[in-house]
Amino acid sequence: MIRKLLIANRGEIAVRIIRACREMGIETVAVYSEADRESLHTQLADEAICIGPGPSVQSYLNMERIISATLVSGADAIHPGFGFLSENARFAEICEKCNVTFVGPSSEVIRNLGHKQIARNTMVAAGVPVIPGTDKAIYDAGEGAREARQIGYPVIVKAALGGGGKGMRTAYTPEEFESAFLTAQKEAEHAFADGTMYIEHFVENPRHIEFQILADSQGHVVHLGERDCSIQRNHQKMIEEAPSAAISKELRKKMGDAAVKAARAAHYVNAGTIEFLLEKNENFYFMEMNTRIQVEHPVTEWVTGLDLIKEQLKIASGLPLSFNQKDIRIQGHAIECRINAENPTKNFRPSPGKITQLHLPGGQGIRVDTAIYDGYVVPPYYDSMLAKLIVHADTRQEAIAKMRSALGEVVIEGIDTNVDFQFEILGDQDYRTGNINIEFLNTHEIGKGEGV
Ligand code: MV4
């Protein structure tokens, strides 16, 4: 079993992991930047080691410093959380070489799933539905244009090393293709130092549905149902829920089986997420697999009753899953709203600074995952997410009512937040009837009028 864990992250996820460790009797080591000296994760861990200046590249992204802190503290494992080094195959490989347990899949699995075209081809071979597209790397716009005609317009050009929207462009007509391809490729070369591209048919107005899976090192794989993450802006999710209003028991079984098949084909171990696009006609397609614990994991925890961080730590320790698929039951409905330090009326511009007054909601069926406190200073260097407000109730309608009540109670003074914006989404008629897709925020006037 893991005895001492270093948490290579900050904020609410670091706190979340520290709490799971305390319950399990695992010692914790926090790492922190100079900007996070007064942060909650630094204070809650058994030990804390400063790893450098505020900017992430000099601290939370600095592999040498994090490995040094691990070895100096005598930790036997690293939990990477999300973001930062969580999906960095080189970092996982260094952990393997240093005999430090990386809480996640092997570096090889991370590398293969990080290459979106290799991942895509793996899924084709395994019989998981994928969007019609190219099976080989495209470097040349002319060749791409010929492939695009075969696939059928509209198409989307994607970087092999992309994901999360980087190095991606759509073309609705052949005339648009060359410019879309070259722009996406330039972006990819810049961001990933690699111009390998692939092309898919562009699926219009789908839902973003992702399945949580758990896979142990003995070869057992289960899925924990889906999350609907369709409410997003510029690839940043804003609201996630479980289950999806669009998924019947039958469809859940079909997509869940595909998710398990995908995890097996990838030789996956630990907690993972299979992203699908879901069309109105119930056709679904594999998009990519995420190899980290995700921000929105609490909605799955609430409808399944599992603690996903504890499951990750048990799997990383070599323990088998203590349940199988038939033990998993989806109960009630959970919704998560991300509360960000940003101003929706100023194009969501980040709003760091000191929190001068704070009240967070509570009560039955309400969970707040956060590392903020009264007087906390939000540093300018990191992601703007301040807190996750998660609610659970018997039905979707009751969960929406509970979320609106909870959002209405939130007081965060001194900085701008998206709380009112979230409140307004939850009041929208299409949101309330579950009539949502990834274009929701582009097609609804939220935050532009008087509000609801
Ligand atoms: C797509 C797509 C439509 N058709 N692929 C966005 C990020 C990356 N995971 C892939 N993405 C998409 N791939 C095909 N063939 C639409 C998106 C997409 C998207 C997907 C999920 C959630 C939000 C999105 C926003 C814009 C585009």
Residues whose N, C-alpha, C, O or C-beta is under 5 A from the ligand:
A	BS01	MV4	I131 I156 G163 G164 G165 E200 H201 F202 V203 H208 I438
